[in-house]
Amino acid sequence: MIKASIVVPTYNRSDFLGECLSALKKQDFPKDEFELLVVDDGSTDSTERLVKQFIEDSPGYHFYYHKQRNQGPAAARNLGWQNAKGEIIAFIDDDCLASDQWLREITSGYDRNDIAGICGNVQAVELDNQITRFLTFDKLHQNPFCDNYGQIIYPITCNASFRRSILELVGGFDQTFPYPGGEDVDLGIRIRRRGFFFLDCRNAIIKHYHKDSLGGMLKTWYRYGIGAAQWQMKNKCSLYHNRDERGTVLWTFDYPTRLRPIRGFLWHLLRAANLFRDIGRFQERKLSIPVCVIYFTLDYIRNTTYHIGELVGYKRYRNLFL
């Protein structure tokens, strides 16, 4: 009996996908109780050949391959869970490596009926690369985003699981999101508005290959900005954080306007005035002055690129949702 289904959306990443699938095959989980569905989002590289060879080399496992025309990760994930047999659907990205206990951990904790999903622990694959080291230092994707009551707002879908019944209830991922980024926030908000919650499982560990080039990082964050504008306009709210006098991060929802990304964009342009303060903040974490300057520059460029993408997204989706 299939108890859990793993969905891996992929697009032109055969160089990463092989490692990902090998790690999933080693799961400490009865092989007759889980299935693996690889959803190829229209890849033009050797993905299809790699996956079919992997399935052929895995007798006794429930491994499946699905291919669609290129529509984005939201559509690929939907195709995966809609063809899955398990009640719990676990999602992982093709550039991630699951620990042996990952599936067991990411599918546990569903004792309460109001628990819709589980968030996992995202760690970085250590690479000798300045961009990757910066993203690791910044703890990219490591911790879930919580509201002011400590409740998780949305799971990061490179390491998460959901009840199939919940995905059916809310209609799954919104396939109008064309890029990675924003579709998971939108899903989380729609689930939370139905009165359900998410749990955090630090033992459900995956290793994630962060972007290792400046161009790759900026392309990703530009798309994150576009996706952020889309979910904000669609759900009539935006999300920003501040800190109280105790240093606690406070997340606030407000009505989205075009002033918000403009304000954020201008704030990052003015960050050069805070160069020495930010370098001091980096130094508190035992970094050398040259590394502090590099990290400040990367952080500045990355966040400015995000807000440019957000401005583009607001222009693109403003008439669609308002």
C-alpha positions, 0 to 999 in steps of 0.5 A: 500500500502506498502511504507517501508519494515523492514528487520531483519537478525538473527542467534541464537539470540532468546534471543535478537530477541523477544525484537527487534520485540516487539519494531518494532511492536510499530512503529509510522507508519501506520501498513498497510503501512509497512512490517516486514521480519525476515530472519533466517540465519539457526538458531538452537535455538528457533528463528523459533518458536518465530517468528512464534508465534510473527506473529500469535499474530500480526493480521493485520500486514504484518509480514513475516518469511524466513529461509535459510541455514547459509550463513552470514548476507549479504545473509540474508539481500539480501533475505529480500530486494529481497522479500520485497514490499516497495520502501524503505528498512530499515535494523536493527539488531536483537540485536537492539531496535528501538525507536517508531519513528525510521521507520518514521525517517529512511525512510524520506529524500528521496526528492533528486534523488541522495540520496541512503540511510539514516544513523540512530543514534546508541546508546548503551543499558546501561549495568552494565558491564565493556566491554559494558561501554568501548564500550559505552565510545568509541562511537561504531557505534554512528556516520557515517564515512564521507570523507573529504568533509563531505559526508558519506562513508557508512551506518552502516547497524544495522540502515540504509535504502536504496532505493530498486532501488539502491540495485537492481542497484548495486546488493545488498550486496556481499554474499561472505562476510561470517561474519558481518563486511565489507559487509556494507563498500563494499556496500557503496563504490559501491553506492558512485562510482555510484554517489549517496550519503547518509544522516544522520538522528540523530532522527532515534534512535536505542539502540544497545546491545554491546558485554558484554564479552571479548571473544565476543568483540574479536571475533567480531573485529577479524571478522571485520579485516577479512572483512576489508581486503576483502573490501579493496582488492576487491575495490582496496582501504583502509581507514585510518584516521588522524587529521589535526592541527585543530583536524579534522578527515581526512579519506584517501583512498589508495591502499591496500598492505599487509604492511598496516595491518602489520604497524597497527599491529606493531603500536598497539604493540608499544602502550605500550610506549604511556601508560601514554599519552593515560591514560592522554587522557582518564582522560580528559573525567573524568575517574579514573586512574584504569578505564583509565588503563582498557580502555587502555588495552581493546582498545589495545587488541581490535585493535591488534585483529582487525589487526590480523584478517586483516592480516588473511584476506589479506592472504585469499583474496590476490590471489582472487582480485589481 
